């Protein structure tokens, strides 16, 4: 039975607040009940340190991959009395890995002028985006980007050049990561 969770844990699984999860049966979170049984019987100290990948079920029903670190705070007569755990959301890691795998397998045989067009087109398809491009940073005093491939609504569009200032690309060009959620 869940005694307490923090807000991040509740958010991860789609609950409005930690109070919504108090009293829930922990087993109900597991997408595969065998994962729960395995953890109850086979978790060693080494497993707790490196973590174990399991799939939980988000409140919406979607699968939520996590890396679970847990350990017993108290044990009595072979029964778990209190278990403390730490969870890492593996969803973003999996999404990045899927994109990289898709691009590498799609692009590995493309050479020549078509490379950037195919890369932009496939990435837009994979991400379900309406617009996407591959661009190059121009070495001009006002800094600008020129697209090498520009895709709009699934079709290649004419190349464009635009000022870098005050765009998401400005942050990326400065070495930062930029994520724009839909």
C-alpha positions in Angstrom: 0.0 0.0 0.0 1.3 3.4 -0.9 1.8 5.5 2.2 3.3 8.7 0.7 4.7 10.0 -2.6 5.9 13.4 -3.7 4.4 15.6 -6.4 6.9 14.6 -9.1 5.9 10.9 -8.6 2.2 11.7 -8.8 2.8 13.9 -12.0 4.8 11.1 -13.6 1.8 8.7 -13.3 -0.8 11.3 -14.2 -2.3 12.0 -10.8 -3.4 15.5 -9.7 -1.7 15.3 -6.3 0.2 12.9 -4.0 -3.0 12.6 -1.9 -4.7 10.9 -4.9 -2.2 8.0 -4.6 -2.2 7.5 -0.8 -3.7 4.1 0.0 -3.3 2.7 -3.5 -2.1 -0.8 -3.9 1.4 -0.6 -5.4 0.8 -3.7 -7.5 -1.8 -1.8 -9.5 0.9 0.5 -10.9 2.7 -2.4 -12.7 1.8 -3.0 -16.3 3.2 -6.5 -15.9 2.3 -8.1 -12.6 5.3 -10.5 -13.0 7.6 -7.5 -12.6 6.1 -6.8 -9.2 6.5 -10.4 -8.1 10.1 -10.5 -9.4 11.0 -7.4 -7.4 9.4 -8.8 -4.2 11.5 -11.9 -4.4 14.7 -11.2 -6.2 15.8 -7.7 -5.4 19.3 -7.7 -4.0 21.4 -4.8 -2.6 23.2 -4.6 -6.0 19.9 -4.3 -7.9 18.9 -1.5 -5.6 22.1 0.4 -6.4 21.9 0.1 -10.1 18.1 0.0 -10.4 15.7 -2.2 -12.2 13.7 -1.3 -15.3 10.0 -1.9 -15.0 7.0 -0.6 -16.8 4.2 1.0 -14.8 0.8 2.0 -16.1 0.1 5.8 -16.3 -3.4 6.8 -15.0 -4.4 7.4 -18.7 -3.5 3.7 -19.4 -0.3 4.3 -21.4 2.9 2.5 -20.5 5.4 4.4 -18.4 9.0 2.9 -18.4 10.9 3.7 -15.2 14.1 2.8 -13.5 13.3 1.8 -9.9 15.7 1.9 -7.0 14.3 0.5 -3.8 15.4 -0.8 -0.5 13.8 -2.1 2.7 13.9 0.2 5.6 12.7 -2.5 8.0 12.1 -6.2 7.6 10.4 -8.5 10.1 10.1 -12.3 9.9 10.8 -12.2 6.2 8.1 -9.8 5.4 8.6 -6.3 3.9 7.4 -3.8 6.4 8.6 -0.5 4.8 10.1 -0.1 1.4 11.6 3.2 0.2 12.1 3.8 -3.5 13.4 6.3 -6.0 12.2 6.4 -9.6 13.6 7.8 -12.8 11.4 8.4 -15.8 12.8 6.5 -18.8 10.2 7.8 -21.2 12.4 10.7 -22.6 15.4 8.4 -22.9 13.4 5.9 -24.9 12.0 8.6 -27.2 15.5 10.0 -27.9 16.8 6.5 -28.6 13.9 5.8 -30.9 14.5 9.0 -32.9 18.2 8.3 -33.2 17.6 4.6 -34.2 15.0 5.7 -36.8 17.3 8.3 -38.3 20.4 6.1 -38.4 18.6 3.2 -40.1 16.8 5.5 -42.5 19.8 7.6 -43.4 22.6 5.2 -43.5 22.4 4.5 -47.3 21.6 8.1 -48.4 24.4 10.0 -50.0 24.7 13.2 -52.0 22.3 16.1 -52.4 19.3 14.1 -51.1 20.7 13.5 -47.6 19.4 16.6 -45.9 16.0 16.5 -47.7 15.5 12.9 -46.7 16.6 13.6 -43.1 14.2 16.5 -42.7 11.3 14.7 -44.4 11.8 11.5 -42.3 12.2 13.4 -39.0 9.0 15.4 -39.6 7.2 12.2 -40.4 8.5 10.4 -37.4 7.7 13.2 -35.0 4.3 13.9 -36.5 5.3 17.6 -37.0 3.9 20.0 -39.5 7.1 21.8 -40.2 10.8 20.8 -39.9 14.1 21.7 -41.4 17.8 21.1 -41.4 19.7 24.4 -41.5 23.2 25.8 -41.4 24.4 28.8 -39.4 25.7 31.5 -41.7 28.8 33.4 -40.7 27.4 36.8 -41.1 27.5 39.8 -38.7 23.8 39.5 -37.9 23.9 35.7 -37.7 21.3 33.9 -39.7 20.2 30.3 -40.6 19.7 29.1 -44.1 17.7 25.9 -44.5 19.3 23.1 -46.4 16.0 21.2 -46.4 12.7 22.7 -45.4 9.5 20.6 -45.0 6.0 22.0 -44.6 3.0 19.7 -44.4 5.0 16.7 -45.6 6.3 18.5 -48.7 9.7 20.0 -49.5 9.5 23.8 -49.6 11.9 26.4 -51.0 14.9 27.2 -48.8 14.6 30.1 -46.5 17.1 32.3 -44.6 16.1 33.9 -41.3 17.7 35.9 -38.6 18.8 33.8 -35.6 18.0 36.5 -32.9 15.1 35.8 -30.6 14.4 32.3 -32.1 14.7 28.9 -30.4 17.6 28.2 -32.7 19.6 31.0 -31.0 19.6 29.0 -27.8 20.8 25.9 -29.6 23.5 27.8 -31.5 24.7 29.0 -28.1 25.2 25.3 -27.0 21.9 24.9 -25.0 19.2 22.4 -25.4 15.8 23.6 -26.5 12.6 21.6 -26.3 9.4 23.0 -27.6 6.4 20.9 -26.5 3.2 20.9 -28.5 
